Structure formats: C-alpha cells, structure tokens
Amino acid sequence: MSKRYLFGFALLFSSVAPLVSAQEEVADHSAMKQVRAVRVDTPPMIDGDLSDPIWQQAEVITDFHQSRPGDGVEPSEETEVYVLYDDDALYIAARMYDSEPDLIAAPVIRHGQGMPSDDRLVVILDPFNTQRAGYRFETNLNAARHDSLYTSTTSFSIDWNTIWDVAANVDGNAWVAEIEIPFKSIPFDPEIDTWGFNFGRAIRRRGEEIAWVSQNRTYNPSISGQVTGLTGLDTGLGLDIVPSLAINQSRQYDPNMEETNVEPSLDAFYRLTPSLNAALTVNTDFSATEVDNRQVNLSRFNLFFPEKRDFFLNDSDLFQFGNISGMARGNNATSGASRENARPYFSRKIGLSSNGQPVDIEYGGRVSGRVGRWNIGTLAIRQDETQNVDASDLFVSRLSANILSNSNVGFIVTKGDPGSDRDNSVYGADFSYLNNTLPGGNSLEADLWYQRSDTPGLVGDDASYGFGLRYPSSTGFRGRIGFKEVQRNFYPAMGYVNRSNVRDTTADVGYTHFFDDSFLQSAFFGIDGQRVDEIDGGLQSEVFAFRLLELETTTRDSVSLSYRKNREVVRSSFTLYRSPSRQVAVTPGDYKFDEQEVELRTGGQRPISGSFSYLRGDFYGGDRQNVGASISWNQSRYFVMSIDYDWNDISLPQGDFITRLSSVSTQVAFSSTLYWVSLVQYDNLSEEIGINTRLQWIPKAGQEAFIVLNHNMQDIDKDNRFESASSDIAVKLRYTFRF
C-alpha cells in the first residue's frame, strides 16, 4: 500500500505541470517595473519625519497591489515609497497610510527578531541583479531592525545581520519609516548600475500583504523590480575592524569551582573588491550568542539545532549546497532533522563540542563573495584542543557558477574533523534549476547533487546523492517530490547526518483556495508523505500526513485538522524516558500507529494572542496524548511576555510516563536602544531549569554592549528539590570601526 501511495504522489505531481500550459499567458516578467534612484548631495536626516525637503527630489512609487488576500487588486490603504542615494548609502522612505493608526500592530520591540505579526515594511535588494539571491530588510513602527540573507530565491537566513539605520513614527493618518543602508554593509559590483529591488507591506489586522512586484501571490529576489541610476558608489577602504572584550565568570557548584577569564577578540572584514570579502577572526568569542530553545526528543534519531553565531551566518548563503535543507521544507510528514540530513557543511560543528559546550577558536579566515558569474565561499579555522581531541585545522570551500537564466552549478570540499583526531574530507557537486517564467505566473524548481566522504577506516559505501523537483504555487495546486540516499559510511565530519544507510523519499501535494469578499482568507488541504528504507533492505520509517483542512481568516486566525499514519520498524531498543528509579524503552518491532490533531491560532497582532493544539493517537504499541499551548501578551511597545507549554502523556506496555516542556520569555524595552530580555526553560526529562537573561545596549548599529547571565538548576534525584548546578556571567563590549 505504501509504495502505491508514493507512486500516486508522483503521478499526481507529474500531472500538475502540464496543466500550466493550459493556463492563460501572463505578461513577460522581463518587462519589470523600474524606478530611478535620485542622487543627492546632502543625505536626509533619518528621524522618522518626511518633512525634509530632500525627499521631494525623489520619484514616488505608488503603484502597489495586494498579493493577499487579493491577487493584484487595489490595496485597502495607499503606500508611497521614495528612493535617494549619495556616495555612501541608499536612502528609502515610505509613507504607509492607515485609516486606523491606533490599530497598527508592532509587537516586536527589539532588533534582530522576525516580524510575523507586525505591520511592517519590507525592502529586498539584489545588488548583482541576478535574480538568484539578495538581502531582505524589515522594520515596523518601533523602528526595530530585522535583516535576512536569502540562501536561495525562496528561503532566507533570519539570523544574518549587517549595519543599517532606521527611524519610524506616526504622522497623522499614516506611519512613516526612513531607512539608510550604507554601501559598506552589502557587497555589490560598481559596474552594475541597476539592482533588483522590491517592496512589501503588511497590514496584519486585515491579513493583507501589499507588494510593488509579485507573482503568484509571492515576491523574492527572482520576482522583483529594478532600481536604476546607481553610479559613483563609494565603499571607502572597505575595511571593518571589530574589537571586542568579554569578561566571563563561570561557576560549577558540585564540585565547587569558579573561574574568571578576560578574553579580548578581534574580527576584521576587508572588501577585496566591492563584491568579494575577506574576514579574519582571532580568539573568537561567542559568549553573547543566544541560547538554544529546548526540544523533547521522542524518536531514536538526533535533533537539529540551528546556527546562531554571527561570524558563521555572514555570507552563509554562499556555502549552501544542493538545497538539501529545502527539498522537503513545508512537508509535515518530515522532521526538521530529517530535512537537514546529509548536509556536507554545518557550521555548528565548529567551535562546539558534541554536548554543546564551547570550544575555543584560535583564529580563522573567510573569503566570500562574487566574481562575475562565480559565487565563492571559503573558510579556514584553527580550533583549539579539547579534553579528548587535539587542535585541528578545518577547511571548507564552496564554488558555484550562474548558468542559464536563474540556475547554477557548483562544487564543495571540506577537510578536517572538529570532533575527533581522524582525517576526513568530503567532495560534492550540485546543480540547481529555477524557471519562474512559466505560463500562468508559475515556477518550476529542481535540484540534483552528489557527494562522497573519505575517512580512514571507512571503506566503500561512502556516498550520498539526491534530487528534488518542485512545482511551488501560492494558489491552486502545488507539488513536490524528493529523494536522497545516504550510504552507511558517508561521514561528513563538518556536516550533519542523523540517519545513514537509508533511502529517503518525500512527496507532497496540496491545493490552496483564496476566498473573495469573505471573513475567510484561504483554505488549504493536501497530503504529505515520507518513506525511509534501509539500503540493506526493509522499511525504517513511513509517515503520511493528511492535512484535511487548514483555514485562515482575514484577521490571521486559523484552524487546522490533520491525520497521520505512522509506521516505524525498530531493530534495536532505544530509551524514551529515564529516571533514577526506572527507564522506559521501545523494544524491537514493527509499529503502526495513527494520530489525529486539531490546532487553533489567533492573530499575533492582537494585544493577547496564542495557540492551542491537541493530538491523540497510538504510539509504539501504546497511546499518546499531546497538548501544546502558548500565549503572548503584547502589553505595549515596551513590554512583551510569552508562555509556552508542551505536555505528552504516554502509555506503553513497558511503562507510562509524562513529559513537560515549558518556557517563559519577557522583553523589556527601556528605550529604542536598551533592552532586557529573559528566557526561562524547564523540561522534566533532564529535570533542569535554565535561566538566560541579558541586558543589551545598542546605541548604534555596529556598537553593542551585553551583560549576559546563564544559570542552570537541576533536580538530580527528581524529588522536586532543585539545586544550582552551574552559572556564568559575561560582560561583553563590541565596537565596529569602519574605514
């Protein structure tokens, strides 16, 4: 039955593409919108006030349209955008009219956070005008800065950041924003005077997305307009010197040990050419990096935690290989870890031990950027020794070339093993194809990749390869199929593997309908599937997620109903729960279990919002109930608090147990430059309470001061008496000198 399901997925997906030819032709995307940037001698004052006469010199962009809930229809409110530039920076101003300015949503109050529930302004820049990659800048009424790096045309890294400035304010029946993006902050080619350029705006209480250029209800670097006339841009010397000083005091309570360190570090960034960057790091310090969100693992496979360190996030798009992470993104039958499986390079392997403890990086260098049609990413790191591993030299190089209209072909090589003293290397090649000029405004995407590792003692069966084919669509049918094989001895020491000796097949198909003149905005239903077979023969996992109905209203409230069919073939026992007195393990067997889930969400633009989900079904020969809940209180632009709770009640023939994972986070903004952020997390499997609180002062982008406290408490005997296990406090100062 399962093979027939997968065959049906593939057959249905292959039948969707021919339907495109029957759709009505749309205008050629190459005839895109353009705006001319006006050069000025005196830059505007970035203060959230558009009365500065300098803005009257700019061309005014007013031809915006809805991408949601309507597609191409008139927005409910007018928007005006102005573009200026001088030698040093690009200046963008927007006046966003709103007939009810008191209802403008702005729950995000600090820099670096995504804005999924805010009325926001989005700016997309593609300085090389390749329609392949670019930069995304977002802001809201609080003038919070959120910047992202597109790692592909349809996905971006939200943790990337650079130096820019913004101010926002309410002006009568509109809110306004002024943005300054220094040319020193983004790479570009001075010979190219036309950049890819786009704008978006969100009015959250109406579920409304507004765009300058969109296609199929979406926009990204491959779907954008252009800004022309950018000549005579000055990057200066292209040198950033970023010294920092961190004072760390750490304490272990049993046995009682205390240590204080003063750690100076230095980062330097030099633009070899306007589009090619070099970076140097010495005695790299990550003490101010945000902590990971805890996860409860109810499977026999490793979890995945994303990278959060700035040094590795910069230019991270240039190190992406094969679109492995995106092949099954959005497929609810897959886990985040399985989607990341077989990545040849995962920067989190560097500077962190297997248990997540920091490992000193003595020094490192990176050369990354673009030269003509070539995209280059090369990184070399000297990692210090740890208790069990000698100091190591680590190297990764990624090279790709732009071909056809929106496609590329590339190679990757890694050398070194940060977790052991063994030699290791990985070589790979990939090809990515994108065509977003199909009739009807539709797109077709494909990826093909192959890689092989070389590790002493592991001979043969050391390759991994895969392919993906996607027909994305925001309206009507969409479909996707993917396959990857990860052989038994494929070992990317600087990458990520959570299953090996497997063939992993994924597929999903769905349909989205948008309503006209209704309180409902959209309805979606579909089927997602994943089947993982062992190469030696036999099934390992099989999941089908029937997304029966997902409704979203124009006020961003939603309800979803789903049904999952699971099959897990367990060949070796694994432990799900452990306490001082007992443990519960899943024994070998062929397990089939079904689950039903309902989920409710309210729009995050409200002062109080939240979500609730309830899941019930079979589980490894027993049964499971899961309740997930969250609530957020946006008291004002100066205070936000959220509470999250996840509860599992599991009954198995081997024993019963309950898991609890809870967290409380608060954000206090004393001003637009001073924040106090706290996160408290608890789970009853480790019986640990983790407290992370930080005071962050950002007087100006590129200048930061932190006071960070981490304190862990543990109930080792599980008798509800918690004792301090460890704590550390760090004071860090960081300043960017630009030349």
Secondary structure, 3 states (H helix, E strand, C coil): CHHHHHHHHHHHHHHHHHHHHCCCCCCCCCCCCEEECEECCCCCCCCCCCCCHHHHHCCEECCCEEEECCCCCCCCCCEEEEEEECCCEEEEEEEEECCCHHHCCCCCCCCCCCCCCCCEEEEEEECCCCCCCCEEEEECCCCCCEEEEECCCCCEECCCCCCCEEEEEECCCEEEEEEEEEHHHCCCCCCCCCEEEEEEEEEHHHCEEEECCCECCECECCECEEEECCCCCCCCCCEEEEEEEEEEEEEEECCEEEEEEEEEEEEEEEEEECCEEEEEEEEECCCCCCCCCCCCCCCCCCCCCCCCCHHHHCCHHHHCCCCCCCCCCCCCCCCHHHHHCCECCCHHHCCECCCCCECCEEEEEEEEEEECCEEEEEEEEEECCCCCCCCEEEEEEEEEEEECCCEEEEEEEEECCCCCCCCCEEEEEEEEEEEEEEHHHEEEEEEEEEEEEEECCECCCCEEEEEEEEECCCCEEEEEEEEEEECCCCCCCCCECCCCCEEEEEEEEEEEEECCCCCEEEEEEEEEEEEEEECCCCEEEEEEEEEEEEEEECCCCEEEEEEEEEEEEECCCEEEEECCCCEEEECCEEEEEEEEEEEEECCCCCCEEEEEEEEEEEECCEEEEEEEEEEEEEEECCEEEEEEEEEEEEEECCEEEEEEEEEEEEEEECCCCEEEEEEEEEECCCCEEEEEEEEEEEEECCEEEEEEEEEEEECCCCCCCCEEEEEEEEEEEEECEEC
